[in-house]
């Protein structure tokens, strides 16, 4: 991948809209539904994306640009817990607002910034380019994870078609 900046931007710009569409269309009961014990609901995936948009990715980009190292992030101990009354649309809109700020920060980066290095507390030396790859993959991973959580009741009820979804079942029978 040679054109990483526009590719990352293309992924990052689409994620908030996907979440707003889901939050507007999908009933809260389905968004809150756990796909399996120990797995995140779609709403928990959204909350996690909001958390990292607030305190991880933009902070890490600033660290790279300032020549500073950064700590690891543990979503289990540092993330926001989703309550039963959490408003998916409000979370999606806040995520979108923060993402606009992140996209403005991303637009300031140049190809010459990509080899900048910093030290991640757990992973060791990393480059800004690697962080950008991780950011786009992270967005896609948690959106797919949320969609997998949303699929579970439909997979459970599809009868003879269930084997077609074997790779997407969160809890094996």
BAPA-82804 format. One line per 8 residues: their letters; for each residue x, y, z of N, C-alpha, C, O, CB. Coordinates in steps of 0.2 Angstrom, whole numbers, plus 5000, padded with zeros to 4 digits. Glycine has a CB too. Layout:
N
a	X,Y,Z,X,Y,Z,X,Y,Z,X,Y,Z,X,Y,Z  ...
end
This chain:
173
xxxxxxxx	5004,4994,5000,5000,5000,5000,5004,5006,5000,5008,5008,5005,4995,5000,5006  5004,5010,4995,5008,5016,4994,5005,5022,4996,5008,5027,4999,5011,5016,4987  4998,5022,4995,4995,5028,4997,4991,5028,5003,4985,5028,5003,4990,5030,4991  4994,5027,5009,4991,5025,5015,4987,5031,5018,4981,5029,5020,4996,5023,5020  4989,5037,5017,4985,5042,5020,4978,5043,5017,4973,5043,5020,4988,5049,5019  4977,5043,5010,4970,5043,5007,4966,5037,5009,4960,5037,5009,4971,5045,5000  4969,5031,5009,4966,5025,5010,4963,5025,5017,4957,5023,5019,4970,5019,5009  4967,5027,5022,4965,5027,5029,4959,5032,5030,4954,5031,5033,4971,5029,5034
xxxxxxxx	4960,5038,5027,4955,5043,5027,4948,5040,5024,4943,5041,5027,4957,5049,5023  4949,5037,5019,4943,5034,5015,4939,5029,5020,4933,5029,5020,4945,5030,5009  4943,5025,5024,4940,5021,5029,4937,5025,5035,4931,5024,5037,4945,5015,5031  4941,5029,5037,4939,5033,5043,4933,5037,5042,4929,5038,5047,4945,5037,5046  4932,5040,5036,4927,5044,5035,4920,5041,5034,4915,5044,5036,4928,5048,5028  4920,5034,5033,4914,5030,5032,4911,5028,5038,4905,5027,5039,4915,5025,5027  4915,5027,5043,4913,5023,5049,4908,5027,5053,4903,5024,5055,4919,5022,5054  4908,5033,5054,4903,5036,5058,4896,5036,5055,4891,5035,5058,4904,5044,5059
xxxxxxxx	4896,5037,5048,4889,5036,5045,4886,5029,5045,4880,5028,5046,4890,5038,5037  4890,5024,5045,4888,5017,5046,4885,5016,5053,4879,5013,5054,4894,5012,5045  4888,5019,5058,4885,5019,5065,4879,5023,5066,4874,5021,5069,4891,5021,5070  4879,5029,5063,4873,5033,5063,4867,5029,5060,4861,5029,5063,4874,5040,5060  4868,5026,5054,4863,5022,5051,4860,5017,5055,4854,5015,5056,4865,5020,5044  4865,5013,5058,4863,5008,5063,4859,5010,5069,4854,5007,5070,4869,5003,5065  4861,5016,5072,4858,5018,5078,4851,5021,5076,4847,5020,5080,4862,5024,5081  4850,5024,5070,4844,5026,5068,4839,5021,5066,4833,5021,5067,4844,5031,5062
xxxxxxxx	4841,5015,5064,4837,5010,5061,4836,5004,5065,4830,5001,5065,4840,5008,5055  4841,5002,5069,4840,4996,5073,4838,4997,5080,4840,5001,5083,4847,4992,5073  4833,4993,5082,4830,4994,5089,4836,4993,5094,4840,4989,5094,4825,4988,5090  4835,4997,5099,4839,4997,5105,4840,4990,5108,4846,4989,5110,4837,5002,5110  4835,4986,5108,4836,4980,5111,4841,4975,5107,4844,4971,5110,4829,4976,5111  4841,4976,5101,4846,4972,5097,4853,4975,5098,4858,4971,5098,4843,4972,5089  4853,4982,5098,4860,4985,5099,4863,4983,5105,4869,4983,5106,4859,4993,5098  4859,4982,5111,4861,4981,5117,4862,4973,5118,4866,4971,5123,4856,4983,5123
xxxxxxxx	4860,4969,5114,4860,4962,5115,4867,4959,5114,4871,4960,5110,4856,4958,5109  4869,4955,5119,4876,4952,5119,4875,4946,5115,4871,4942,5115,4878,4950,5126  4880,4945,5110,4880,4939,5105,4882,4933,5109,4879,4928,5107,4885,4941,5100  4886,4933,5114,4887,4927,5118,4891,4930,5124,4893,4935,5125,4892,4922,5114  4891,4925,5129,4894,4927,5136,4902,4929,5134,4905,4926,5131,4894,4921,5141  4903,4935,5137,4910,4938,5136,4911,4941,5130,4917,4944,5129,4915,4932,5137  4906,4942,5126,4907,4946,5119,4904,4953,5120,4899,4953,5124,4904,4942,5113  4906,4957,5116,4903,4964,5116,4897,4964,5112,4896,4961,5107,4908,4969,5114
xxxxxxxx	4892,4968,5114,4886,4970,5110,4888,4975,5105,4894,4978,5105,4880,4973,5115  4884,4976,5100,4885,4981,5095,4886,4988,5099,4891,4992,5097,4879,4982,5090  4882,4990,5104,4883,4996,5107,4889,4997,5111,4892,5002,5111,4877,4997,5112  4892,4991,5114,4898,4991,5117,4904,4992,5112,4909,4996,5114,4899,4985,5121  4903,4990,5106,4908,4991,5101,4908,4999,5099,4913,5002,5098,4906,4987,5094  4902,5002,5098,4902,5009,5097,4905,5013,5103,4909,5017,5101,4894,5011,5096  4903,5011,5109,4906,5015,5115,4914,5014,5114,4917,5019,5116,4903,5012,5121  4916,5008,5113,4924,5007,5112,4927,5012,5107,4932,5015,5108,4925,5000,5111
xxxxxxxx	4923,5012,5101,4926,5017,5096,4926,5024,5098,4930,5028,5096,4922,5016,5089  4921,5026,5102,4920,5033,5104,4926,5034,5109,4929,5039,5109,4913,5034,5108  4927,5029,5114,4932,5030,5119,4939,5031,5115,4943,5035,5117,4933,5023,5123  4941,5027,5110,4947,5027,5107,4948,5033,5103,4953,5036,5102,4949,5021,5103  4942,5036,5100,4942,5042,5096,4943,5048,5101,4946,5053,5099,4935,5043,5093  4941,5047,5107,4942,5053,5112,4949,5053,5115,4952,5058,5115,4937,5052,5117  4952,5047,5116,4958,5047,5120,4964,5043,5118,4969,5042,5121,4956,5045,5127  4963,5040,5112,4969,5035,5110,4972,5038,5103,4977,5040,5103,4966,5028,5109
xxxxxxxx	4968,5037,5098,4971,5039,5091,4974,5046,5090,4979,5047,5089,4966,5037,5086  4969,5051,5092,4972,5058,5091,4978,5059,5096,4982,5063,5094,4966,5063,5092  4977,5056,5102,4983,5057,5107,4989,5054,5104,4995,5057,5105,4981,5054,5114  4989,5048,5101,4995,5045,5099,4998,5049,5093,5004,5049,5092,4993,5038,5097  4994,5051,5089,4996,5055,5083,5000,5061,5086,5006,5063,5083,4991,5058,5078  4997,5065,5091,5001,5070,5094,5007,5068,5097,5012,5072,5096,4996,5073,5099  5007,5062,5100,5014,5060,5103,5019,5059,5097,5025,5060,5098,5012,5053,5106  5017,5056,5092,5022,5055,5086,5024,5061,5084,5030,5062,5083,5018,5051,5080
xxxxxxxx	5020,5066,5083,5022,5073,5080,5027,5077,5085,5031,5081,5083,5016,5077,5078  5026,5075,5092,5030,5079,5097,5036,5074,5099,5039,5077,5103,5025,5080,5103  5037,5068,5096,5042,5064,5098,5042,5061,5105,5047,5060,5108,5048,5068,5098  5035,5060,5107,5034,5057,5113,5032,5049,5113,5029,5048,5108,5029,5061,5118  5033,5045,5118,5031,5039,5118,5024,5039,5121,5022,5044,5123,5035,5034,5122  5020,5033,5121,5013,5033,5123,5012,5026,5127,5015,5021,5125,5008,5034,5118  5007,5026,5131,5005,5020,5135,5001,5016,5131,4998,5018,5126,5002,5022,5142  5000,5010,5133,4995,5005,5130,4988,5008,5132,4987,5012,5137,4996,4998,5132
xxxxxxxx	4983,5005,5129,4976,5007,5131,4972,5000,5133,4972,4995,5128,4972,5011,5126  4970,4999,5138,4966,4993,5140,4958,4995,5141,4956,4998,5145,4968,4990,5147  4955,4993,5136,4947,4994,5136,4944,4992,5141,4939,4994,5143,4944,4992,5129  4946,4986,5144,4942,4983,5150,4943,4987,5156,4938,4988,5160,4945,4976,5151  4949,4990,5157,4950,4994,5163,4949,5002,5162,4948,5006,5167,4956,4993,5166  4950,5004,5156,4950,5011,5154,4944,5013,5150,4943,5019,5150,4956,5013,5151  4941,5009,5148,4935,5010,5143,4929,5012,5147,4928,5010,5153,4933,5005,5139  4924,5015,5144,4918,5017,5147,4913,5011,5147,4912,5008,5141,4914,5023,5143
xxxxxxxx	4910,5010,5152,4905,5004,5152,4898,5007,5150,4896,5012,5152,4904,5001,5160  4895,5003,5146,4889,5005,5143,4883,5003,5147,4882,4997,5150,4888,5002,5136  4879,5008,5149,4873,5006,5153,4867,5004,5149,4867,5005,5143,4871,5013,5157  4862,5001,5152,4856,4999,5149,4852,5004,5146,4848,5002,5141,4852,4995,5154  4853,5010,5148,4849,5016,5145,4853,5020,5140,4851,5025,5138,4846,5020,5150  4859,5018,5138,4863,5021,5133,4860,5023,5127,4856,5018,5124,4870,5018,5132  4860,5029,5124,4857,5031,5118,4862,5030,5112,4867,5034,5112,4855,5038,5119  4860,5025,5108,4865,5023,5103,4866,5029,5098,4871,5031,5096,4862,5017,5099
xxxxxxxx	4860,5033,5096,4861,5038,5092,4865,5044,5094,4869,5047,5091,4854,5041,5090  4864,5045,5101,4869,5051,5104,4876,5048,5104,4880,5053,5102,4866,5052,5111  4877,5042,5105,4884,5040,5105,4887,5040,5098,4893,5042,5097,4885,5032,5108  4883,5038,5093,4885,5038,5086,4886,5045,5084,4891,5047,5080,4880,5035,5081  4882,5050,5086,4883,5057,5084,4889,5060,5087,4893,5064,5084,4877,5061,5086  4891,5058,5093,4897,5061,5097,4903,5058,5094,4908,5061,5093,4896,5059,5104  4902,5051,5092,4908,5048,5088,4909,5052,5082,4915,5053,5080,4906,5041,5087  4904,5054,5078,4905,5057,5072,4908,5064,5073,4912,5066,5069,4898,5058,5068
xxxxxxxx	4906,5067,5078,4909,5074,5080,4916,5074,5081,4920,5077,5078,4905,5077,5086  4918,5069,5085,4925,5068,5087,4929,5065,5081,4935,5067,5080,4926,5063,5092  4926,5061,5076,4929,5059,5070,4931,5065,5066,4936,5065,5062,4925,5054,5067  4927,5070,5065,4928,5075,5061,4934,5079,5063,4938,5081,5059,4922,5080,5061  4935,5079,5070,4942,5082,5073,4948,5078,5071,4953,5081,5069,4941,5083,5080  4947,5071,5071,4952,5067,5070,4954,5067,5062,4960,5067,5060,4950,5060,5071  4949,5068,5058,4950,5068,5051,4954,5075,5049,4958,5075,5045,4944,5068,5047  4952,5080,5053,4956,5087,5052,4963,5086,5054,4968,5088,5051,4953,5092,5056
xxxxxxxx	4964,5082,5059,4971,5080,5061,4975,5076,5056,4981,5077,5055,4971,5077,5068  4971,5071,5054,4974,5067,5049,4976,5071,5042,4981,5069,5039,4969,5061,5047  4972,5075,5040,4973,5080,5034,4980,5084,5035,4982,5086,5030,4967,5084,5033  4982,5085,5041,4988,5089,5042,4994,5084,5041,5000,5087,5041,4988,5092,5049  4994,5078,5041,4999,5073,5040,5002,5073,5033,4998,5074,5028,4998,5066,5043  5008,5072,5032,5011,5072,5026,5015,5065,5025,5017,5062,5030,5016,5078,5024  5016,5063,5019,5020,5056,5018,5027,5056,5022,5029,5051,5025,5021,5055,5011  5030,5062,5023,5036,5063,5027,5035,5061,5034,5040,5060,5038,5039,5070,5026
xxxxxxxx	5029,5062,5037,5028,5060,5044,5027,5053,5045,5028,5051,5051,5021,5064,5046  5026,5049,5040,5024,5042,5041,5030,5038,5044,5028,5033,5048,5023,5039,5034  5036,5039,5043,5041,5035,5046,5043,5037,5054,5047,5034,5057,5048,5035,5042  5040,5042,5056,5041,5044,5063,5040,5039,5068,5035,5034,5067,5036,5050,5065  5044,5038,5073,5044,5033,5078,5042,5035,5085,5043,5041,5086,5050,5029,5078  5039,5030,5088,5037,5031,5095,5038,5024,5098,5038,5019,5095,5030,5035,5096  5037,5024,5105,5037,5018,5108,5031,5017,5112,5028,5021,5116,5043,5018,5114  5028,5011,5110,5021,5009,5113,5023,5005,5119,5028,5001,5119,5017,5005,5108
xxxxxxxx	5020,5006,5125,5022,5003,5131,5022,4996,5131,5027,4993,5134,5017,5005,5136  5018,4992,5127,5018,4985,5126,5021,4982,5120,5025,4977,5120,5011,4982,5127  5021,4986,5115,5023,4984,5108,5030,4986,5106,5033,4983,5102,5018,4986,5103  5033,4991,5110,5039,4993,5108,5039,4998,5102,5034,5002,5102,5044,4987,5106  5044,4999,5098,5045,5004,5093,5039,5003,5088,5039,4997,5085,5052,5004,5090  5036,5008,5086,5031,5008,5081,5032,5014,5077,5034,5019,5079,5024,5007,5084  5029,5014,5071,5029,5020,5066,5022,5023,5066,5017,5020,5067,5032,5018,5059  5022,5029,5064,5016,5032,5063,5012,5029,5057,5006,5028,5057,5017,5040,5061
xxxxxxxx	5015,5027,5052,5012,5023,5047,5009,5017,5049,5003,5015,5047,5017,5021,5041  5012,5013,5054,5009,5007,5057,5003,5009,5061,4998,5005,5061,5014,5003,5061  5003,5014,5065,4997,5017,5068,4991,5018,5064,4986,5016,5065,4999,5023,5073  4993,5021,5058,4987,5023,5054,4984,5016,5051,4978,5016,5050,4990,5027,5048  4988,5012,5049,4985,5005,5047,4981,5002,5052,4976,5000,5051,4991,5000,5045  4984,5002,5058,4980,4999,5064,4973,5003,5065,4968,5000,5067,4984,5000,5070  4973,5010,5064,4967,5014,5065,4962,5011,5061,4956,5010,5063,4969,5021,5065  4963,5011,5054,4958,5009,5049,4956,5002,5051,4950,5000,5050,4961,5010,5042
xxxxxxxx	4961,4997,5052,4959,4990,5053,4954,4990,5060,4950,4986,5060,4965,4986,5054  4956,4994,5065,4952,4994,5071,4945,4996,5070,4940,4993,5072,4956,4999,5076  4944,5002,5066,4937,5004,5064,4933,4998,5061,4928,4997,5063,4938,5010,5059  4936,4995,5056,4933,4990,5052,4932,4984,5057,4926,4981,5056,4937,4988,5046  4937,4982,5061,4936,4976,5065,4930,4977,5070,4926,4972,5070,4942,4975,5069  4930,4983,5073,4924,4983,5078,4917,4985,5075,4912,4983,5078,4926,4989,5083  4917,4987,5069,4911,4988,5065,4909,4981,5063,4903,4979,5064,4911,4993,5059  4913,4977,5061,4911,4970,5059,4909,4966,5065,4905,4962,5065,4917,4966,5055
xxxxxxxx	4913,4967,5070,4911,4964,5077,4904,4965,5079,4900,4961,5081,4916,4965,5082  4902,4972,5078,4896,4974,5080,4890,4971,5075,4885,4968,5078,4895,4982,5080  4892,4970,5069,4887,4967,5064,4886,4960,5066,4881,4957,5065,4890,4969,5057  4892,4957,5068,4891,4950,5070,4887,4949,5076,4883,4944,5076,4899,4947,5071  4887,4953,5080,4883,4953,5086,4876,4954,5084,4871,4951,5087,4885,4959,5091  4875,4958,5080,4868,4960,5077,4865,4954,5073,4859,4953,5073,4868,4966,5073  4869,4950,5070,4867,4944,5066,4865,4938,5070,4861,4934,5068,4873,4942,5062  4867,4938,5077,4866,4932,5080,4858,4929,5081,4857,4924,5080,4868,4933,5087
xxxxxxxx	4853,4934,5083,4847,4931,5083,4844,4929,5076,4839,4925,5076,4842,4937,5086  4846,4932,5071,4844,4930,5064,4847,4923,5062,4844,4919,5059,4846,4935,5059  4853,4922,5064,4856,4916,5063,4853,4910,5067,4851,4905,5064,4864,4916,5065  4851,4912,5073,4848,4907,5077,4841,4905,5074,4839,4899,5075,4847,4910,5084  4838,4910,5071,4831,4908,5068,4830,4906,5061,4825,4906,5058,4827,4914,5069  4836,4905,5058,4836,4904,5050,4835,4897,5049,4835,4895,5043,4842,4907,5047  4834,4892,5054,4833,4885,5052,4838,4882,5048,4844,4882,5050,4826,4885,5049  4836,4879,5042,4841,4875,5038,4846,4879,5035,4851,4876,5032,4837,4871,5033
xxxxxxxx	4846,4886,5035,4851,4890,5032,4857,4891,5037,4862,4894,5035,4848,4896,5030  4856,4889,5043,4861,4890,5049,4868,4888,5047,4873,4892,5048,4859,4887,5055  4869,4882,5044,4876,4880,5042,4879,4886,5037,4885,4886,5037,4875,4874,5038  4875,4889,5034,4879,4894,5029,4882,4900,5033,4886,4904,5031,4874,4898,5025  4880,4901,5040,4883,4906,5044,4887,4903,5049,4889,4907,5054,4877,4909,5047  4890,4897,5049,4894,4894,5054,4900,4898,5056,4902,4898,5062,4896,4887,5051  4903,4902,5051,4909,4906,5052,4907,4912,5056,4911,4916,5059,4912,4908,5046  4900,4914,5057,4898,4920,5060,4894,4919,5067,4892,4923,5070,4894,4924,5056
xxxxx	4894,4913,5069,4891,4911,5075,4895,4913,5081,4901,4911,5082,4888,4904,5076  4892,4917,5086,4897,4920,5091,4897,4914,5097,4903,4914,5100,4893,4926,5094  4892,4910,5098,4893,4905,5103,4891,4898,5099,4885,4898,5097,4888,4906,5109  4895,4894,5099,4894,4887,5096,4889,4883,5100,4889,4883,5106,4901,4883,5095  4884,4880,5097,4879,4876,5100,4882,4870,5104,4878,4867,5107,4873,4874,5096
end
